[in-house]
């Protein structure tokens, strides 16, 4: 999975890649937290899963700590539909 601003995680053994991706996602989350999850800043980040040709918006992948974000996540998975990709909170 590639994480953030065109950066991508180097190809490695799956466990290490997933760990690196999680670390990258945590770093992006910290940057966004510093900027108060400003929509313009969030829009600058993309995520590309390993093996996928196109990237998704950060907002499709990660849900912020606000009540509207948690509500959006609950609505997304509450109806029983599973996301086609992992999500982060």
Secondary structure as the mmCIF struct_conf table of DSSP 4:
data_model
#
loop_
_struct_conf.conf_type_id
_struct_conf.id
_struct_conf.beg_label_comp_id
_struct_conf.beg_label_asym_id
_struct_conf.beg_label_seq_id
_struct_conf.end_label_comp_id
_struct_conf.end_label_asym_id
_struct_conf.end_label_seq_id
STRN STRN1 UNK A 2 UNK A 3
BEND BEND1 UNK A 4 UNK A 4
TURN_TY1_P TURN_TY1_P1 UNK A 5 UNK A 6
STRN STRN2 UNK A 8 UNK A 8
HELX_LH_PP_P HELX_LH_PP_P1 UNK A 9 UNK A 11
HELX_RH_AL_P HELX_RH_AL_P1 UNK A 14 UNK A 34
TURN_TY1_P TURN_TY1_P2 UNK A 35 UNK A 37
HELX_RH_AL_P HELX_RH_AL_P2 UNK A 39 UNK A 42
TURN_TY1_P TURN_TY1_P3 UNK A 43 UNK A 44
STRN STRN3 UNK A 46 UNK A 48
TURN_TY1_P TURN_TY1_P4 UNK A 50 UNK A 51
BEND BEND2 UNK A 53 UNK A 54
STRN STRN4 UNK A 56 UNK A 57
HELX_RH_AL_P HELX_RH_AL_P3 UNK A 58 UNK A 61
STRN STRN5 UNK A 62 UNK A 62
BEND BEND3 UNK A 65 UNK A 66
HELX_RH_AL_P HELX_RH_AL_P4 UNK A 67 UNK A 78
TURN_TY1_P TURN_TY1_P5 UNK A 79 UNK A 79
BEND BEND4 UNK A 80 UNK A 80
HELX_LH_PP_P HELX_LH_PP_P2 UNK A 81 UNK A 83
BEND BEND5 UNK A 84 UNK A 85
STRN STRN6 UNK A 88 UNK A 88
#
